[in-house]
Amino acid sequence: MTKVHNFSAGPAILPQEVIQSCIDALQNFENTDLSLIEVSHRSKEFVSVMGEACHLVKKIMKLGGDYEVIYLQGGASTQFLMTAMNLLEKKAAFTNTGTWAKKAIKEAKAFGNVDIVGSSEDKNFSYIPKDFDISDDYDYFHCTSNNTISGTQMQTFPECNVPLVCDMSSDIFSRELDFTQFDLIYAGAQKNMGPAGTTLVVIKKGLLGNVTRYIPTMLDYNTHISKDSMFNTPSVFAVYGCMQTLRWIDKQGLATIEKLNTQKADVLYNEIDNNDLFEGTTAVEDRSKMNITFVLKDDSRNEDFLSACADANISGIKGHRSVGGFRASIYNALGLDSVTALVNVIKAFK
Ligand SMILES: *Cc1c(COP(=O)(O)O)cnc(C)c1O
């Protein structure tokens, strides 16, 4: 097999050893001589996978017994409505920082009042709004830590006296953070932690139970918490893949992972900034270290650049259809060698 440099935004690159473990488990899961995808989710082998997948999240995030960890289906997109259905009684505060935030806002509006306390829509979501006021009478504040499409990332989170809810789909486990500042974190697995098909939700105890509406069983966080994510059949393959990725993350530690992510982002932004033909599309101080967005100043040459990338076995560089240009997603599992390969193509492009 030729090495392809995988810059896909999601589903995205996973560590080779995680993929190998998944292949092994598909053939023979934990020496059962059965495949991972043909055994009961209530077998002791799979119950142990789920247990470890939850335990490692808390360990890596340095969270204590006051947090619950669950794995759900329906993607981060279902969390847009579940967070609101479970938490929104009267009004919530949101930041509008891009496509995903907008979708979260749309769903929340079905359950209560939504105030946009910060927005970067005026400049096509090219920056992170700051210094906004979150008064104490909101049920919660919702933000998106990393804007996968526009390529911006929150470097700090506002101090507020209301629960902090965060969509971390595209930068979860990419950096050290004080995770205890969050009351609810959710992330679709397929960007930075595993195969598509499961969504991680981390919830601080005591957060739930404050809304008066009926919450349908499957959409009630308490259902899944009380059954250890096994109320119904979980996405066994995806959870297994997450567990393997979490082992890989835990072995290195978030500090090491963050250091490499910073180095990769620096190398790429540096070339974009110093190359006359290209330019970045986001405010420098809000640049994402996960999704690096850039354009050719002369966009009539876009196809030439994409074919130069293809010739160098670089995949997944085309920007999201809503913004155009280019996007290099450099998630945890992408090596510096792949970033260097891209930088060499950018350098050679004349
Ligand atoms: C990809 C993405 C989503 C949507 O995830 P799904 O699992 O496909 O529903 C939501 N939020 C962010 C920030 C994303 O990057």
PDBQT file of the ligand as one rigid body, heavy atoms in Angstrom, charges set to zero:
ROOT
HETATM    1  C1  LIG A 401     -18.899  17.158  12.512  1.00  0.00    +0.000 C 
HETATM    2  C2  LIG A 401     -19.428  18.047  13.562  1.00  0.00    +0.000 A 
HETATM    3  C3  LIG A 401     -20.737  17.917  14.052  1.00  0.00    +0.000 A 
HETATM    4  C4  LIG A 401     -21.722  16.922  13.489  1.00  0.00    +0.000 C 
HETATM    5  O1  LIG A 401     -21.381  15.643  13.863  1.00  0.00    +0.000 OA
HETATM    6  P1  LIG A 401     -22.288  14.390  13.477  1.00  0.00    +0.000 P 
HETATM    7  O2  LIG A 401     -21.712  13.328  14.391  1.00  0.00    +0.000 OA
HETATM    8  O3  LIG A 401     -22.061  14.107  12.040  1.00  0.00    +0.000 OA
HETATM    9  O4  LIG A 401     -23.695  14.695  13.777  1.00  0.00    +0.000 OA
HETATM   10  C5  LIG A 401     -21.131  18.757  15.075  1.00  0.00    +0.000 A 
HETATM   11  N1  LIG A 401     -20.303  19.669  15.587  1.00  0.00    +0.000 NA
HETATM   12  C6  LIG A 401     -19.037  19.828  15.135  1.00  0.00    +0.000 A 
HETATM   13  C7  LIG A 401     -18.163  20.866  15.746  1.00  0.00    +0.000 C 
HETATM   14  C8  LIG A 401     -18.562  19.017  14.120  1.00  0.00    +0.000 A 
HETATM   15  O5  LIG A 401     -17.311  19.164  13.664  1.00  0.00    +0.000 OA
ENDROOT
TORSDOF 0
